[in-house]
Amino acid sequence: MAGSNLKSGNGKELRRLFAMLASALGETTGSLVGKPILVRPGDVALLDGDALLGQLPKAFAVARGALDKNYAGKNLLVLFEAPDALAMAGMLMMTPDDVIQQRRAKGTLEGEDAEAFGELGNVLCSGMGNVLREHVANVDIRLQGTGVVKPGLDPDNLLGSGPLVAQQFTLKVGDYPDSIGWFVTDMATAEAWNKAPLESSSEPAAAVPAAPAAAKPPGASKGDEDGLADIPAAPVRGNLAAFVSAPEVVRTLRRCCRRVGLELRRHGKAEIPNPAAHKQEIVLLDVPPGEDRRFDWCKRLKEFGSGTKVVLLLHHPSRQRVTQAFLSRADAILGFPCDELQLAQKLTSLLGDAPVVTPSGTPG
């Protein structure tokens, strides 16, 4: 979907909440790094991940907060221009100013800077949680992970799929030049927080120069690099949370989810599943060699007793690894590479008699 700003006069409650989140962002991060951080909320836009990625002028660092309680499975993300994320990380570590300048110029969030940005994200989620608990019923937030998105690229699927609502803000970190950032959440969550539907205006949401879209293979249509057009889309009957390490798994998952009626949410490589966030969902854990801790993740998910179904996708399966998978109480165990239809059949059996789910997340 193309992005557009909220209709004038629409979204009053949501704008007020985002303004309070912006204030919390400035206060919590400024207190942590010991420098003034000023945040000014701007326009609210309705768009999707591709449209937002198309607006990015450079790489952005992302703090991905996981919501829980009434909003379990939903997310609130905060995007910062990479140079400012590096500046705040450097300030937190008391890095000399000249080194911060060098890292800002390079623009790569890695190593100790990435770790410090994760700590910043933890504190930021704590500050935003105070706002949400006070103004939204039965909700909390914790840091689920961090990552980087670039113009046209979201390699870890941090933005997820489906309609999004993005509140742009202007950020000033210490004496550095102003930059832009966004709060981002899904449409259903934003409308619940607004206590009313959100309506778009005819005004496009391109508030920053559009970046060129990522190159696509010759002959591929937009959004169909995985050949989804030839697969009839089944009615949605549930969610599949995929914790995937190998990129080659994702194409198979997208096609399977379209066949069986599952909404795919891909999580980053470093994310650990929170059992409370996956009630009544299917969780797929990709288990490459050297990632045996994922068997423990499966066991924790099953011990939580929330109706979660777990699929383990074993790379280079052996008798020992299959035994580990069995002892972790997985609902389905498959070796990878696997036949697409075989995986689709497994997922269908786990859905059982699950009802069709409407876009709002309620049974149809």
VOPAGU-2260 file (C-alpha; in pm, 1 decimal, decimal comma):
REM VOPAGU-2260
SITE   aa  ch    i         X         Y         Z
SITE  MET   A    0       0,0       0,0       0,0
SITE  ALA   A    1     118,3     352,8     -66,9
SITE  GLY   A    2     167,9     565,2     239,4
SITE  SER   A    3     -59,5     853,5     331,8
SITE  ASN   A    4     -93,9    1078,5     633,5
SITE  LEU   A    5    -383,3    1058,8     875,8
SITE  LYS   A    6    -690,9    1256,1     780,6
SITE  SER   A    7    -704,8    1598,2     949,3
SITE  GLY   A    8    -881,5    1573,8    1284,1
SITE  ASN   A    9    -858,5    1194,2    1287,7
SITE  GLY   A   10    -653,0     994,0    1538,2
SITE  LYS   A   11    -668,5    1239,1    1827,2
SITE  GLU   A   12    -614,4     980,2    2101,5
SITE  LEU   A   13    -334,1     809,2    1909,0
SITE  ARG   A   14    -154,1    1138,3    1844,0
SITE  ARG   A   15    -176,5    1223,8    2213,0
SITE  LEU   A   16     -32,6     885,1    2311,1
SITE  PHE   A   17     250,9     912,3    2057,6
SITE  ALA   A   18     333,6    1261,2    2190,1
SITE  MET   A   19     369,5    1115,7    2540,4
SITE  LEU   A   20     586,5     832,4    2404,9
SITE  ALA   A   21     805,7    1093,3    2233,3
SITE  SER   A   22     846,7    1277,2    2563,4
SITE  ALA   A   23     936,8     950,3    2737,9
SITE  LEU   A   24    1191,2     875,0    2465,6
SITE  GLY   A   25    1369,8    1204,8    2523,3
SITE  GLU   A   26    1361,7    1180,9    2902,5
SITE  THR   A   27    1474,1     819,2    2938,8
SITE  THR   A   28    1748,9     820,8    2676,5
SITE  GLY   A   29    1871,6    1164,8    2781,4
SITE  SER   A   30    1898,3    1054,0    3144,7
SITE  LEU   A   31    2083,0     739,3    3042,0
SITE  VAL   A   32    2345,6     903,0    2818,9
SITE  GLY   A   33    2380,2    1221,9    3021,3
SITE  LYS   A   34    2306,6    1455,4    2728,6
SITE  PRO   A   35    1991,8    1649,8    2631,8
SITE  ILE   A   36    1784,0    1459,3    2379,2
SITE  LEU   A   37    1494,4    1654,0    2230,1
SITE  VAL   A   38    1208,2    1480,5    2049,6
SITE  ARG   A   39     935,6    1662,6    1853,2
SITE  PRO   A   40     645,8    1450,0    1721,1
SITE  GLY   A   41     542,9    1500,8    1359,2
SITE  ASP   A   42     295,3    1346,7    1115,0
SITE  VAL   A   43     126,1    1008,9    1159,1
SITE  ALA   A   44     117,4     797,2     842,6
SITE  LEU   A   45     -71,1     485,0     734,5
SITE  LEU   A   46     150,6     262,8     521,1
SITE  ASP   A   47     312,7     -79,2     499,2
SITE  GLY   A   48     667,7    -201,7     542,3
SITE  ASP   A   49     764,9    -154,1     178,0
SITE  ALA   A   50     636,4     203,4     177,1
SITE  LEU   A   51     827,5     288,3     494,9
SITE  LEU   A   52    1146,1     126,0     366,9
SITE  GLY   A   53    1106,1     329,1      48,4
SITE  GLN   A   54    1117,8     651,1     253,9
SITE  LEU   A   55    1441,7     575,2     436,6
SITE  PRO   A   56    1725,0     807,3     332,4
SITE  LYS   A   57    1990,2     588,7     500,8
SITE  ALA   A   58    2033,3     298,3     742,7
SITE  PHE   A   59    1817,1     308,8    1056,6
SITE  ALA   A   60    1870,1     127,5    1386,4
SITE  VAL   A   61    1557,2     -40,8    1521,4
SITE  ALA   A   62    1459,6    -115,1    1881,8
SITE  ARG   A   63    1178,2    -373,8    1859,9
SITE  GLY   A   64     956,7    -377,4    2167,1
SITE  ALA   A   65     725,9    -675,7    2228,5
SITE  LEU   A   66     386,0    -590,9    2374,5
SITE  ASP   A   67     207,6    -834,7    2603,8
SITE  LYS   A   68    -113,6    -893,6    2803,5
SITE  ASN   A   69    -403,2    -766,0    2586,3
SITE  TYR   A   70    -154,5    -700,6    2304,0
SITE  ALA   A   71      48,9   -1021,5    2318,5
SITE  GLY   A   72     214,6   -1091,7    1985,3
SITE  LYS   A   73     209,1    -724,4    1881,7
SITE  ASN   A   74     506,1    -489,4    1859,8
SITE  LEU   A   75     601,2    -125,6    1900,2
SITE  LEU   A   76     919,7     -31,3    1717,6
SITE  VAL   A   77    1137,8     279,5    1740,7
SITE  LEU   A   78    1358,6     369,7    1444,3
SITE  PHE   A   79    1663,5     598,1    1473,5
SITE  GLU   A   80    1901,4     714,9    1203,6
SITE  ALA   A   81    2211,8     498,3    1241,3
SITE  PRO   A   82    2450,6     792,6    1312,8
SITE  ASP   A   83    2234,6     901,8    1608,7
SITE  ALA   A   84    2204,8     544,5    1736,9
SITE  LEU   A   85    2585,8     529,8    1725,1
SITE  ALA   A   86    2612,7     865,9    1902,0
SITE  MET   A   87    2382,7     757,5    2185,5
SITE  ALA   A   88    2560,2     422,5    2215,8
SITE  GLY   A   89    2895,3     600,0    2229,6
SITE  MET   A   90    2773,5     845,8    2492,9
SITE  LEU   A   91    2647,8     556,4    2702,2
SITE  MET   A   92    2993,3     395,8    2689,9
SITE  MET   A   93    3163,3     734,4    2746,2
SITE  THR   A   94    3344,8     696,7    2414,7
SITE  PRO   A   95    3563,9     997,4    2323,4
SITE  ASP   A   96    3389,5    1251,1    2099,2
SITE  ASP   A   97    3635,3    1207,5    1811,6
SITE  VAL   A   98    3573,0     831,6    1807,4
SITE  ILE   A   99    3195,0     889,9    1808,5
SITE  GLN   A  100    3238,2    1124,2    1511,5
SITE  GLN   A  101    3432,8     857,2    1322,8
SITE  ARG   A  102    3168,1     594,3    1394,8
SITE  ARG   A  103    2886,6     830,6    1296,1
SITE  ALA   A  104    3059,8     892,3     963,4
SITE  LYS   A  105    3095,7     517,6     905,8
SITE  GLY   A  106    2731,9     458,1    1002,2
SITE  THR   A  107    2768,2      89,0    1090,8
SITE  LEU   A  108    2606,5     -36,0    1413,0
SITE  GLU   A  109    2808,6    -336,6    1526,0
SITE  GLY   A  110    3011,8    -483,4    1811,8
SITE  GLU   A  111    3007,1    -288,7    2137,2
SITE  ASP   A  112    2795,5     -15,2    1977,9
SITE  ALA   A  113    2522,8    -267,5    1896,5
SITE  GLU   A  114    2537,3    -401,7    2252,3
SITE  ALA   A  115    2512,1     -50,3    2396,8
SITE  PHE   A  116    2219,3      26,3    2166,5
SITE  GLY   A  117    2049,8    -286,0    2305,3
SITE  GLU   A  118    2091,9    -150,3    2657,0
SITE  LEU   A  119    1950,2     181,0    2539,5
SITE  GLY   A  120    1654,5     -11,7    2396,7
SITE  ASN   A  121    1591,9    -183,3    2730,5
SITE  VAL   A  122    1574,2     150,3    2912,5
SITE  LEU   A  123    1364,0     303,9    2635,2
SITE  CYS   A  124    1109,2      21,9    2661,1
SITE  SER   A  125    1096,8      75,5    3036,1
SITE  GLY   A  126    1013,5     444,6    2983,1
SITE  MET   A  127     755,4     371,6    2714,6
SITE  GLY   A  128     607,7     102,8    2937,0
SITE  ASN   A  129     534,7     363,0    3204,8
SITE  VAL   A  130     334,1     563,6    2950,5
SITE  LEU   A  131     147,8     263,8    2811,0
SITE  ARG   A  132      54,5     121,1    3151,1
SITE  GLU   A  133     -89,0     456,5    3256,9
SITE  HIS   A  134    -284,6     534,3    2940,3
SITE  VAL   A  135    -363,6     193,8    2780,8
SITE  ALA   A  136    -548,3     -82,2    2963,1
SITE  ASN   A  137    -363,6    -407,2    3040,5
SITE  VAL   A  138     -45,4    -368,3    2837,4
SITE  ASP   A  139     327,8    -375,8    2894,6
SITE  ILE   A  140     637,5    -376,9    2675,4
SITE  ARG   A  141     985,5    -525,1    2685,0
SITE  LEU   A  142    1274,5    -515,3    2439,5
SITE  GLN   A  143    1247,8    -809,6    2202,6
SITE  GLY   A  144    1553,4    -729,7    1995,8
SITE  THR   A  145    1741,7    -474,8    1788,1
SITE  GLY   A  146    1847,5    -461,5    1427,2
SITE  VAL   A  147    1902,2    -243,5    1122,4
SITE  VAL   A  148    1683,9    -157,0     823,2
SITE  LYS   A  149    1811,7      13,3     510,2
SITE  PRO   A  150    1651,5     182,3     209,2
SITE  GLY   A  151    1434,4     -90,2      57,7
SITE  LEU   A  152    1581,4    -362,8     280,4
SITE  ASP   A  153    1456,4    -531,4     599,3
SITE  PRO   A  154    1669,2    -849,5     615,7
SITE  ASP   A  155    1538,2    -961,3     957,0
SITE  ASN   A  156    1173,8    -871,2     884,6
SITE  LEU   A  157    1169,5    -628,7    1177,0
SITE  LEU   A  158     874,1    -436,3    1034,8
SITE  GLY   A  159     663,0    -748,9     983,8
SITE  SER   A  160     378,7    -765,5     734,4
SITE  GLY   A  161      42,7    -595,4     697,6
SITE  PRO   A  162     -73,1    -235,1     740,8
SITE  LEU   A  163     136,3     -18,5     973,1
SITE  VAL   A  164      94,2     313,1    1150,8
SITE  ALA   A  165     408,8     524,7    1180,5
SITE  GLN   A  166     452,7     839,3    1389,4
SITE  GLN   A  167     744,9    1037,7    1257,1
SITE  PHE   A  168     948,3    1248,1    1501,1
SITE  THR   A  169    1241,2    1486,9    1486,5
SITE  LEU   A  170    1531,9    1396,8    1713,9
SITE  LYS   A  171    1821,5    1610,7    1836,6
SITE  VAL   A  172    2094,8    1428,7    2026,2
SITE  GLY   A  173    2318,3    1669,3    2217,2
SITE  ASP   A  174    2486,2    1908,3    1975,8
SITE  TYR   A  175    2449,3    1685,0    1670,6
SITE  PRO   A  176    2225,7    1793,0    1378,7
SITE  ASP   A  177    1854,3    1713,4    1382,8
SITE  SER   A  178    1750,1    1375,7    1244,7
SITE  ILE   A  179    1424,8    1187,5    1194,9
SITE  GLY   A  180    1284,6     871,0    1347,7
SITE  TRP   A  181     960,8     676,9    1375,8
SITE  PHE   A  182     741,7     494,5    1622,0
SITE  VAL   A  183     583,9     204,1    1431,1
SITE  THR   A  184     307,3     -39,9    1521,6
SITE  ASP   A  185      44,4    -242,6    1339,1
SITE  MET   A  186    -288,8     -94,0    1232,9
SITE  ALA   A  187    -505,7    -302,2    1469,8
SITE  THR   A  188    -301,6    -197,3    1774,9
SITE  ALA   A  189    -299,3     169,5    1668,7
SITE  GLU   A  190    -677,8     171,4    1621,9
SITE  ALA   A  191    -728,4       5,4    1960,6
SITE  TRP   A  192    -511,3     273,4    2122,9
SITE  ASN   A  193    -700,2     541,2    1932,0
SITE  LYS   A  194   -1036,3     392,7    2042,5
SITE  ALA   A  195   -1164,0     463,6    1691,5
SITE  PRO   A  196   -1082,9     373,9    1329,2
SITE  LEU   A  197    -802,3     560,1    1153,7
SITE  GLU   A  198    -867,3     730,1     818,7
SITE  SER   A  199    -610,8     833,4     560,4
SITE  SER   A  200    -601,3    1163,9     377,9
SITE  SER   A  201    -507,7    1221,4      15,4
SITE  GLU   A  202    -176,5    1369,5     132,1
SITE  PRO   A  203     114,8    1131,0      61,3
SITE  ALA   A  204     333,1    1032,0     354,7
SITE  ALA   A  205     665,6    1092,5     179,8
SITE  ALA   A  206     803,8    1337,8     436,7
SITE  VAL   A  207    1164,7    1251,8     349,5
SITE  PRO   A  208    1326,0    1195,9       8,8
SITE  ALA   A  209    1232,7     853,4    -120,4
SITE  ALA   A  210    1519,1     606,7    -147,1
SITE  PRO   A  211    1547,9     377,6    -449,5
SITE  ALA   A  212    1373,4      45,8    -404,9
SITE  ALA   A  213    1579,8    -267,4    -368,6
SITE  ALA   A  214    1667,5    -431,1    -697,9
SITE  LYS   A  215    1442,0    -717,3    -796,8
SITE  PRO   A  216    1527,7   -1021,3   -1007,5
SITE  PRO   A  217    1448,4    -981,1   -1377,9
SITE  GLY   A  218    1085,1   -1065,9   -1447,5
SITE  ALA   A  219     982,9   -1066,7   -1080,6
SITE  SER   A  220     679,6    -860,6    -991,3
SITE  LYS   A  221     678,5    -649,0    -674,9
SITE  GLY   A  222     617,5    -864,4    -367,0
SITE  ASP   A  223     621,6   -1191,8    -565,7
SITE  GLU   A  224     987,8   -1295,0    -560,8
SITE  ASP   A  225     874,3   -1613,9    -383,0
SITE  GLY   A  226     628,6   -1708,4    -658,4
SITE  LEU   A  227     321,0   -1658,7    -441,6
SITE  ALA   A  228      94,8   -1547,6    -725,3
SITE  ASP   A  229      44,1   -1906,4    -842,4
SITE  ILE   A  230     -72,8   -2021,9    -496,2
SITE  PRO   A  231    -436,9   -1951,0    -401,4
SITE  ALA   A  232    -442,4   -1769,4     -67,0
SITE  ALA   A  233    -626,4   -1971,7     199,2
SITE  PRO   A  234    -837,5   -1784,7     458,4
SITE  VAL   A  235    -625,3   -1690,1     760,1
SITE  ARG   A  236    -675,1   -1928,7    1053,3
SITE  GLY   A  237    -381,5   -1842,7    1277,8
SITE  ASN   A  238     -31,1   -1704,3    1320,5
SITE  LEU   A  239     307,5   -1862,7    1256,5
SITE  ALA   A  240     596,6   -1707,2    1450,3
SITE  ALA   A  241     917,4   -1813,9    1274,2
SITE  PHE   A  242    1254,2   -1794,7    1449,4
SITE  VAL   A  243    1469,7   -1854,8    1145,0
SITE  SER   A  244    1848,1   -1857,1    1112,6
SITE  ALA   A  245    1874,9   -1971,0     749,8
SITE  PRO   A  246    1739,5   -1726,7     485,4
SITE  GLU   A  247    1661,9   -2014,0     246,5
SITE  VAL   A  248    1391,4   -2134,7     487,5
SITE  VAL   A  249    1187,2   -1815,4     452,5
SITE  ARG   A  250    1075,1   -1871,7      91,8
SITE  THR   A  251     938,0   -2214,3     179,6
SITE  LEU   A  252     760,0   -2073,2     484,9
SITE  ARG   A  253     595,1   -1791,1     290,5
SITE  ARG   A  254     457,3   -2034,1      33,2
SITE  CYS   A  255     338,2   -2281,4     298,6
SITE  CYS   A  256     167,7   -2011,0     504,3
SITE  ARG   A  257     -19,9   -1890,1     197,7
SITE  ARG   A  258    -137,5   -2244,3     124,9
SITE  VAL   A  259    -265,7   -2324,7     473,2
SITE  GLY   A  260    -390,9   -1986,3     598,4
SITE  LEU   A  261    -124,4   -1868,7     841,3
SITE  GLU   A  262      -0,8   -1514,3     891,5
SITE  LEU   A  263     379,1   -1531,3     896,2
SITE  ARG   A  264     578,4   -1321,7    1143,8
SITE  ARG   A  265     950,6   -1365,8    1102,5
SITE  HIS   A  266    1168,5   -1291,0    1404,7
SITE  GLY   A  267    1535,3   -1193,0    1402,1
SITE  LYS   A  268    1825,2   -1434,3    1442,1
SITE  ALA   A  269    1909,0   -1315,6    1793,6
SITE  GLU   A  270    1552,1   -1311,5    1928,3
SITE  ILE   A  271    1442,8   -1560,3    2193,9
SITE  PRO   A  272    1074,1   -1657,3    2196,0
SITE  ASN   A  273     873,3   -1531,4    2491,4
SITE  PRO   A  274     619,0   -1806,8    2580,4
SITE  ALA   A  275     361,8   -1549,0    2693,6
SITE  ALA   A  276     370,7   -1377,5    2352,6
SITE  HIS   A  277     279,4   -1686,8    2151,8
SITE  LYS   A  278     -39,2   -1815,7    2310,7
SITE  GLN   A  279    -244,8   -2030,8    2070,8
SITE  GLU   A  280      10,6   -1972,1    1793,8
SITE  ILE   A  281     235,5   -2201,8    1594,2
SITE  VAL   A  282     604,3   -2134,6    1656,6
SITE  LEU   A  283     860,1   -2266,4    1407,7
SITE  LEU   A  284    1216,8   -2295,5    1530,8
SITE  ASP   A  285    1483,0   -2334,7    1265,1
SITE  VAL   A  286    1761,0   -2548,3    1420,8
SITE  PRO   A  287    2090,4   -2534,2    1227,2
SITE  PRO   A  288    2404,0   -2710,1    1358,9
SITE  GLY   A  289    2542,6   -2545,8    1671,7
SITE  GLU   A  290    2205,5   -2399,0    1775,8
SITE  ASP   A  291    2098,1   -2672,3    2018,1
SITE  ARG   A  292    1974,4   -2411,0    2265,9
SITE  ARG   A  293    1664,6   -2396,9    2046,2
SITE  PHE   A  294    1560,9   -2734,2    2187,5
SITE  ASP   A  295    1547,4   -2559,7    2526,7
SITE  TRP   A  296    1336,8   -2282,2    2371,6
SITE  CYS   A  297    1091,8   -2547,0    2251,3
SITE  LYS   A  298    1071,9   -2705,8    2595,1
SITE  ARG   A  299    1001,7   -2367,9    2761,0
SITE  LEU   A  300     729,3   -2290,1    2508,9
SITE  LYS   A  301     558,1   -2623,7    2574,8
SITE  GLU   A  302     594,4   -2604,2    2954,4
SITE  PHE   A  303     418,9   -2266,9    2955,8
SITE  GLY   A  304      94,5   -2448,6    2875,5
SITE  SER   A  305     -55,5   -2177,1    2653,1
SITE  GLY   A  306    -175,1   -2396,4    2367,3
SITE  THR   A  307     135,3   -2310,3    2164,9
SITE  LYS   A  308     228,6   -2560,4    1893,5
SITE  VAL   A  309     600,0   -2590,5    1813,4
SITE  VAL   A  310     759,0   -2711,1    1490,3
SITE  LEU   A  311    1131,1   -2793,8    1487,0
SITE  LEU   A  312    1306,2   -2775,6    1150,6
SITE  LEU   A  313    1631,3   -2969,7    1187,4
SITE  HIS   A  314    1923,2   -2906,8     953,8
SITE  HIS   A  315    2132,9   -3222,3     905,9
SITE  PRO   A  316    1906,7   -3435,2    1126,2
SITE  SER   A  317    2064,5   -3727,0    1311,2
SITE  ARG   A  318    1925,8   -3984,9    1550,4
SITE  GLN   A  319    2064,7   -3784,2    1843,8
SITE  ARG   A  320    1910,1   -3454,5    1725,7
SITE  VAL   A  321    1573,7   -3614,9    1652,0
SITE  THR   A  322    1580,5   -3761,5    2004,1
SITE  GLN   A  323    1656,1   -3415,3    2144,4
SITE  ALA   A  324    1363,8   -3273,7    1948,3
SITE  PHE   A  325    1133,0   -3547,9    2077,2
SITE  LEU   A  326    1240,6   -3487,6    2438,9
SITE  SER   A  327    1176,7   -3114,3    2397,2
SITE  ARG   A  328     809,8   -3206,0    2332,8
SITE  ALA   A  329     791,8   -3060,6    1980,9
SITE  ASP   A  330     454,5   -3104,2    1809,6
SITE  ALA   A  331     617,3   -3162,8    1471,1
SITE  ILE   A  332     974,1   -3249,5    1368,7
SITE  LEU   A  333    1102,7   -3214,1    1012,7
SITE  GLY   A  334    1441,5   -3226,2     847,8
SITE  PHE   A  335    1553,6   -2943,6     620,2
SITE  PRO   A  336    1559,8   -2921,7     322,1
SITE  CYS   A  337    1203,5   -3050,9     331,6
SITE  ASP   A  338     926,4   -3090,1      79,6
SITE  GLU   A  339     705,6   -2779,8      74,2
SITE  LEU   A  340     382,0   -2979,5      62,8
SITE  GLN   A  341     498,9   -3201,0     348,7
SITE  LEU   A  342     556,0   -2894,2     567,9
SITE  ALA   A  343     220,1   -2750,8     460,6
SITE  GLN   A  344      47,2   -3075,2     564,3
SITE  LYS   A  345     217,9   -3064,7     905,9
SITE  LEU   A  346     106,4   -2706,6     961,3
SITE  THR   A  347    -247,5   -2789,6     852,8
SITE  SER   A  348    -264,9   -3074,6    1103,8
SITE  LEU   A  349    -150,9   -2840,3    1382,8
SITE  LEU   A  350    -424,9   -2591,9    1295,0
SITE  GLY   A  351    -689,0   -2860,5    1339,5
SITE  ASP   A  352   -1033,4   -2699,9    1347,5
SITE  ALA   A  353    -906,2   -2345,3    1407,3
SITE  PRO   A  354   -1164,4   -2088,7    1289,7
SITE  VAL   A  355   -1099,2   -1837,1    1015,4
SITE  VAL   A  356    -948,2   -1518,2    1164,7
SITE  THR   A  357   -1048,3   -1172,2    1046,1
SITE  PRO   A  358    -788,7    -896,5     985,7
SITE  SER   A  359    -868,5    -759,2    1332,3
SITE  GLY   A  360    -756,3   -1087,8    1486,3
SITE  THR   A  361   -1100,3   -1213,0    1592,8
SITE  PRO   A  362   -1275,0   -1530,1    1471,6
SITE  GLY   A  363   -1485,4   -1472,1    1161,3
